Amino acid sequence: MSPLTAGLLQVGVLVAALAVAYRPLGDHIAKVFQAKGHLRVERAVYRLAGINPDAEQKWSTYAYGVLGFSFVGIVFLYVLQRLQSLLPFDFGRGNVPGGMAFNTAISFVANTNWQSYVPEAVMGHAVQMIGLTVQNFVSAAVGLAVAIALVRGFVRGRTDRLGNFWVDLTRGTVRILLPLAFIGALVLIAFGVTMSLKSGVDVDGQMVANAPVASQEAIKELGTNGGGVLNANSAHPFENPNEWTNLIEIFLILVVPVALTRTFGQLVGDKKQGYVLLGVMGVIWTAMLGVIWAAEATGLRPLEGKELRFGIPGSAIFADATTGTSTGAVNSSHDSYTGLGGGAALLNMLFGEMTPGGVGTGLYSILVMAIIAMFLAGLMVGRTPEYLGKKLGRKEVTAAAVSILAMPTVLLIGAGIAAVLPSTRAALDNPGAHGLSEILYAYASASNNNGSAFAGITVTSDWFQSSLGLCMLFGRFIPIVAVLALAGSLARQKKVPVTAGTLPTTGPLFATLLTGSIVLVAALTFVPALALGPIAEALL
């Protein structure tokens, strides 16, 4: 069987698996957030935390909950790392240095999972399980909760209530992520992923690091987190031993963001609305897969930086999935990709990670872009724009603009400063266009809460630890606050009836408009930087 045929079969199996899971998972998520009752374990959590689960919140209170919960998570995770030597299973690795602990705490709470360290040399199992893995669950649940709050803004009318953040957070964790991660871990173990509390295993007289991999690998992919328990990440044979686990992990990365479009259609009472969003996501994702795959297959050194277990197709599909979402796990070295292949992976992130994006973040990001697209359409026809029966006025468009401008702002400021610092040259493995690509990729990954890396840049200095940490912080939470403000404004409106002048949002015209808006915003914002980096490298 040729590599092309094998790759197309992998894509076919992946699409079929996602199609099978699409309806039941999407409907289940919708039912979870529409449910009136609470599970016994959930009530225990509410009593312990002193929460009234039946009290709904304004958007500002909801936002305070997100920010407060995340701040406490950052502090807890920072302290946990700094006190690692006092915890069991630290294996003598000592306390994590302050700058690294700061960066890592923000990274995992922000669902970025950028790692500026070698996990098997720095993190003990206790910090991995109690700190990092817990954040893999709850940071994904935060994104899911914000997406549901925005959808409620479209569904509800004449109210200032968006639900209860603590209820949404708990339900997303207990009813969705935990069961799916448990099943995913069992499947990965069955296919050869390791699960051990030992620090390592003897292989022909050489000690190879080991960890409780399967339980963390499942939620790493399912929650679009990406931080590996081992430094080689999903290229390591303990994390990803064969082509079947590779395909399973890609499925886990994509399944929740894809299914959320079905959830959206269910919650707004029009399944076609979700199908349009899914179609836009699918078109861009497929196009970028074609670019990455073709670029790597025709490169001068096609297998450079790739595991022979997966080859070019398995590496390209994984690269497209991990950068098209906010995952950041890697099964190959993106730094070794061609200028065009690496540039396509970078562009995937610059689209705003809505193709299909992360857990929750993908849905609310593409809905924000849908508002921008409808605003542009309104300008062209001279009519007040509407989306899903809600008028898009100054407040709504301003909130949407803040949401989409936050990432480019922090990315370009951070990358621009880094590019002119004399110390940055020593951190780069490559000069010229590829070196600039390494800088752009690092800040794009941090600002988009992705976490993958070109790996050709050393980011252990105080500047990189702090600047990338701030990019993760602002790139995650500024859009969240803007999205919640948008949801609050929408919820206060009454629905307007559909008229002859209303632009349908369930057909190819709107899908084309939305796709064009996504590409146009990324192009206008980043083409100058891309031209000096990956585009220049590809043309050399």
Residue pairs with C-beta under 8 A, 6 or more apart in sequence:
1 9
3 297
3 311
3 312
3 313
4 313
6 311
6 313
7 293
7 311
7 312
7 313
7 314
7 316
7 317
8 313
10 243
10 247
10 313
10 314
10 317
11 289
11 313
11 317
13 247
14 247
14 250
14 251
14 254
14 317
17 251
18 251
18 254
18 255
18 258
21 255
21 259
22 258
22 259
22 262
23 262
25 255
25 256
25 259
25 262
26 259
26 260
26 261
26 262
26 263
26 265
26 266
26 274
27 262
27 263
27 266
28 176
29 176
29 256
29 259
29 260
29 263
30 262
30 263
30 266
30 267
32 171
32 172
32 175
32 176
33 148
33 163
33 168
33 171
33 263
33 267
34 267
35 171
38 46
38 53
38 167
39 174
39 175
41 174
42 53
42 167
42 170
42 171
42 174
43 53
45 51
45 170
45 174
46 52
46 53
46 166
46 167
46 170
49 166
51 164
51 166
51 167
53 164
53 166
53 167
54 164
55 164
56 161
56 162
56 163
56 164
57 65
57 161
57 162
57 163
57 164
57 165
58 160
58 161
58 162
58 488
59 149
59 160
59 162
59 484
59 485
59 487
59 488
59 489
59 491
60 484
60 488
61 165
62 149
62 162
62 163
62 164
62 165
62 484
63 480
63 481
63 484
63 485
65 165
65 166
65 169
66 142
66 145
66 146
66 165
66 477
66 480
66 481
66 484
67 477
67 481
69 138
69 142
69 165
69 169
70 109
70 110
70 139
70 142
70 477
73 105
73 109
73 135
73 138
73 139
74 105
74 106
74 109
75 105
76 131
77 101
77 104
77 105
77 108
77 109
77 131
77 132
77 135
78 101
78 102
78 105
80 87
80 127
80 130
80 131
81 95
81 96
81 100
81 101
81 104
81 105
81 123
81 127
81 131
82 95
82 96
82 98
82 101
83 95
84 90
84 93
84 94
84 95
84 96
84 123
84 124
84 126
84 127
85 93
85 94
85 95
87 124
87 126
87 127
87 130
88 124
88 125
88 126
89 124
89 125
89 126
89 197
89 199
90 124
90 126
90 127
91 124
91 125
91 199
93 121
93 122
93 123
93 124
96 104
96 117
96 122
96 123
96 127
99 462
99 465
99 466
100 116
100 117
100 122
100 460
100 465
102 465
102 466
102 469
103 114
103 116
103 465
103 466
103 468
103 469
104 115
104 116
104 117
104 132
106 112
106 469
106 472
106 473
107 113
107 114
107 115
107 227
107 451
107 469
107 472
108 131
108 132
108 135
108 136
108 139
108 225
108 227
109 135
109 139
110 139
110 449
110 472
110 473
110 475
110 476
110 477
111 139
111 140
111 142
111 143
111 223
111 224
111 225
111 326
111 358
111 359
111 361
111 449
111 476
112 226
112 326
112 328
112 445
112 446
112 449
112 450
112 451
112 472
112 476
113 136
113 220
113 225
113 226
113 227
113 328
113 451
114 227
114 328
114 445
114 446
114 450
114 451
114 453
114 468
114 472
115 227
115 228
115 231
115 451
116 459
116 460
116 464
116 465
116 468
117 123
117 460
118 231
119 128
119 211
119 227
119 228
119 229
119 230
119 231
120 200
120 209
120 211
120 229
120 230
120 231
121 209
121 231
123 132
125 197
125 199
125 211
125 212
128 211
128 212
128 216
128 229
129 212
129 215
129 216
132 216
132 227
133 215
133 216
133 219
136 216
136 219
136 220
136 223
136 225
136 227
137 173
137 177
137 178
137 181
137 219
137 223
138 169
138 173
139 223
139 225
140 172
140 177
140 219
140 222
140 223
140 224
140 225
140 358
140 359
140 360
141 168
141 169
141 172
141 173
141 176
141 177
141 359
142 169
142 360
142 480
143 358
143 359
143 360
143 361
143 364
144 168
144 172
144 176
144 256
144 260
144 359
144 360
145 165
145 168
145 169
145 172
145 360
146 360
146 361
146 364
146 480
146 483
146 484
147 260
147 360
147 361
147 363
147 364
147 367
148 163
148 168
148 267
148 360
149 162
149 163
149 165
149 168
149 483
149 484
149 487
150 363
150 364
150 367
150 483
150 484
150 486
150 487
150 490
151 263
151 264
151 267
151 268
151 363
151 367
152 162
152 163
152 267
152 487
152 491
153 162
153 390
153 486
153 487
153 488
153 489
153 490
153 491
154 268
154 387
154 388
154 389
154 390
154 490
155 267
155 268
155 269
156 162
156 491
157 491
157 493
157 494
157 495
158 492
158 493
158 494
159 491
159 492
160 488
160 491
160 492
161 491
162 484
162 487
162 488
162 491
176 256
177 219
177 222
177 223
177 359
180 218
180 222
180 255
180 256
181 215
181 218
181 219
181 222
181 223
182 218
184 218
184 219
184 221
184 222
184 248
184 252
185 195
185 214
185 215
185 217
185 218
186 214
187 248
188 214
188 217
188 218
188 245
188 248
188 249
189 195
189 214
191 241
191 242
191 244
191 245
191 248
192 241
192 242
192 245
193 213
193 214
193 217
193 238
193 239
193 240
193 241
193 245
194 210
194 211
194 213
194 214
194 238
195 212
195 213
195 214
195 215
196 210
196 211
196 212
196 213
197 212
198 210
199 209
199 210
200 207
200 208
200 209
200 210
201 207
201 208
201 210
202 208
208 238
209 230
210 238
211 229
211 230
211 238
212 229
213 229
213 230
213 238
213 239
216 229
217 229
217 234
217 239
217 240
217 249
218 252
219 225
220 226
220 227
220 228
220 229
220 327
220 329
221 249
221 250
221 252
221 253
221 327
221 329
222 252
222 253
222 255
222 256
222 359
223 256
223 359
224 253
224 256
224 257
224 325
224 326
224 327
224 357
224 358
224 359
224 361
225 327
225 328
225 329
225 451
226 233
226 322
226 326
226 327
226 328
226 329
226 330
226 450
226 451
226 452
227 328
227 329
227 451
228 234
228 236
228 239
228 329
229 239
230 236
230 238
230 239
232 239
233 239
233 329
233 330
233 331
234 240
234 246
234 249
234 318
234 329
234 330
234 331
235 307
235 330
235 331
235 332
235 333
237 309
240 246
240 249
240 309
240 331
241 309
242 309
243 309
243 310
243 314
246 309
246 310
246 314
246 318
246 331
247 314
249 318
249 329
249 331
250 317
250 318
250 321
253 321
253 322
253 325
253 327
253 329
254 321
254 325
254 356
256 359
257 281
257 325
257 356
257 357
257 358
257 359
257 362
257 363
258 278
258 281
258 356
260 359
260 360
260 362
260 363
261 274
261 275
261 277
261 278
261 281
261 356
261 363
262 271
262 274
262 278
263 274
263 363
264 273
264 274
264 277
264 363
264 367
265 271
265 272
265 273
265 274
265 275
266 274
268 274
268 388
270 506
272 506
273 388
273 505
273 506
275 506
276 505
276 506
276 507
276 510
276 511
276 514
277 363
277 366
277 367
277 370
277 514
278 356
279 511
280 355
280 366
280 511
280 514
280 515
280 518
281 354
281 355
281 356
281 357
281 362
281 366
282 356
283 511
283 515
284 324
284 351
284 355
284 515
284 518
284 519
285 320
285 321
285 324
285 355
285 356
288 320
288 324
288 344
288 347
288 348
288 355
289 316
289 317
289 320
291 340
291 341
291 344
292 316
292 319
292 320
292 337
292 341
292 344
292 345
293 312
293 313
293 316
293 317
295 337
295 338
295 340
295 341
295 344
295 538
296 302
296 306
296 312
296 315
296 316
296 337
296 338
296 341
297 312
299 337
299 338
299 341
300 338
301 336
302 312
303 311
303 312
304 333
304 336
305 332
305 333
305 334
305 335
305 336
305 337
306 312
306 315
306 332
306 333
306 336
307 314
307 315
307 331
307 332
310 318
310 331
310 332
314 331
315 331
315 332
316 341
318 329
318 330
318 331
318 332
319 330
319 331
319 332
319 334
319 337
319 341
319 345
320 344
320 345
320 348
321 327
322 328
322 329
322 330
322 450
322 452
323 345
323 346
323 348
323 349
323 353
323 450
323 452
324 348
324 351
324 353
324 355
324 356
324 357
325 353
325 356
325 357
325 358
325 362
326 353
326 357
326 358
326 359
326 361
326 362
326 448
326 449
326 450
326 451
327 358
327 450
327 451
327 452
328 445
328 450
328 451
328 452
328 453
329 451
329 452
330 452
330 453
333 455
334 342
334 345
334 441
334 452
334 453
334 454
334 455
335 342
335 429
335 438
335 453
335 454
335 455
335 456
337 345
338 538
339 433
339 434
339 437
339 534
339 535
339 536
339 537
339 538
339 539
339 540
340 534
340 538
342 437
342 441
342 454
342 534
342 537
343 437
343 530
343 533
343 534
343 535
343 537
343 538
345 441
345 452
346 437
346 440
346 441
346 444
346 530
346 533
346 534
347 522
347 526
347 530
348 355
349 444
349 445
349 448
349 450
350 444
350 448
350 522
350 525
350 526
350 530
351 518
351 519
351 522
352 365
352 369
352 404
352 407
352 448
352 518
352 521
352 522
353 361
353 362
353 365
353 448
353 449
353 450
354 361
354 362
354 365
354 366
354 369
354 518
355 362
355 366
355 518
356 362
357 363
357 365
357 366
358 449
361 449
364 483
365 403
365 479
366 514
366 518
368 400
368 403
368 404
368 479
368 483
368 486
369 404
369 514
369 517
369 518
369 521
370 387
370 505
370 514
371 385
371 387
371 392
371 396
371 397
371 400
371 486
372 397
372 400
372 401
372 404
372 517
372 521
373 510
373 513
373 514
373 516
373 517
374 385
374 386
374 387
374 392
374 503
374 505
375 385
375 392
375 397
375 400
376 513
376 517
377 385
377 503
377 513
378 384
378 385
378 392
383 501
384 391
384 392
384 393
385 391
385 392
385 503
386 392
386 496
386 502
386 503
387 505
388 505
389 495
389 496
389 497
389 498
390 396
390 490
390 493
390 495
390 496
391 493
391 496
395 485
395 489
396 486
396 489
396 490
399 482
399 483
399 485
399 486
399 489
400 482
400 486
402 478
402 479
402 482
403 478
403 479
403 482
403 483
403 486
404 479
404 521
406 474
406 475
406 478
406 479
406 482
407 447
407 448
407 475
407 479
408 447
408 525
408 526
410 443
410 447
410 470
410 471
410 474
410 475
411 440
411 443
411 444
411 446
411 447
411 448
411 471
411 475
412 443
412 529
414 443
414 446
414 447
414 467
414 468
414 470
414 471
415 439
415 440
415 442
415 443
415 444
415 529
417 467
418 424
418 439
418 442
418 443
418 463
418 464
418 467
419 436
419 439
421 463
423 461
423 463
424 439
425 431
425 435
427 457
427 458
427 459
427 461
427 464
428 435
428 438
428 439
428 456
428 457
429 435
429 438
429 456
429 457
430 438
430 456
432 537
433 532
433 533
433 534
433 536
433 537
433 540
434 456
434 533
434 537
435 456
436 529
436 532
436 533
437 454
437 533
437 534
437 537
438 454
438 456
438 457
439 457
440 529
440 530
440 533
440 534
441 452
441 453
441 454
442 453
442 454
442 457
442 459
442 464
442 468
443 468
443 471
444 450
445 451
445 452
445 453
446 468
446 469
446 471
446 472
446 475
447 471
447 472
447 474
447 475
448 475
449 472
449 475
449 476
453 459
458 464
459 465
459 468
503 509
503 510
504 510
